[in-house]
Amino acid sequence: MMKFKSIAKSNSSAPSTFRIRQLAALSLTAMLVISGCGNNTATKAASTNSPAATPSAAAAASSVPPADKLNIKVSFYPMYEFTKSITGDLADVEVLVPPGVEPHDWEPTAKDMADISDADVLVYNGAGMESWAQQIVDGAAGSDLITIEASKGLQIIEGAEHEHDHEHNHEEEAAGEADHDHEHEHQQDESTAEESDHDHYHNDSAAGGAEHEHEHDHDHEHGHDHGGLDPHVWLDPVMAIREVKTIEAALSAAFPGNAAAFHANSDAYITKLEKLDQDFRAGLQNTKRKDFITQHAAFGYLAQQYGLTQVPIAGLSPEQEPSAAQMAKIVEFAKANKVTTIFFETLVSSSVADTIAQEIGAKTAVLNPIEGLTEEDAAHNQDYLSLMRQNLEALIQALNE
């Protein structure tokens, strides 16, 4: 302020060369400030043609200047790890669901909604996991917010498709394992084809988009019950790989200046996921038993991928209480099949699992749906990969007793 006053006072006399230089320098500074604001506005207006990303404004795609980080909001923990592994230091990634909170029933506050609207990107799982997400996607029309649905294009299964019939025939399951192995080989072939032709993969996703969008409308109407769809795709490492690819492709399309870094980071993380898949396949291939009892039906994709059968005490929501008849059937099944472990999970009460375990003389153990980190997880620097390996160890032990 003092400098501007001095310049104003000197206007009554002829300006010296020094004063002219001062004015020129101030003008140049003002031009740079205005230019910088313009660049930030252009960055915010970036859009993408990726089938999994929905930009709300038809602005030209742009890269983010190195000095600026993307502001990305993600729904819950797995979306954080997948997204942060792709962006690295190029983005500030923040989880909306607080640590230790069960995400199935979480709803955004007014502040959360404001934070989302100020962000560059929102990444969410989809498939009915976040009942509130579709409202944000619909309301983002005309804004600069880019929304990325990680499960876009995946085959989302009905919860009833993989819930266990307690009177199933084990011989039929064993006979079906060969078909399952054939299906996995087919999936692996598809994954190889996707990696060799990145654009072709996303064209396939677009082809399946109409059916998936219809499923989303169904999810939104049914709120927290997911509309009967199972959203827990991230618990299958093969599905997790596809979610990472979808997020990376959408971010690269929106911010092409960072595409090379996003792709390199994505490839490095996918290599870790591929090793995780290999370890699950090797560890679960020759177990003594193939069925396991778990607190809620979160592990259908994992079970389907590795030739297992989950026997859920409750349904797709961890807060759903089983009826007395359901409890009786679980106890009957556990006794008949000499089940020694009842799995419960973090973030919700284990009382139902404890009751069944006491009834049949079994022990309890954690099988983690990784819907969020507990304080203990965070204190021990746990992440998706380490928690999935804990799940693998728990399954190997329980299925070989």
Summary of the structure (lengths in Angstrom):
residues: 401
radius of gyration: 26.0
end to end distance: 78.4
largest distance: 103.2
contacts: 1290
relative contact order: 0.12
helix: 58%
strand: 10%
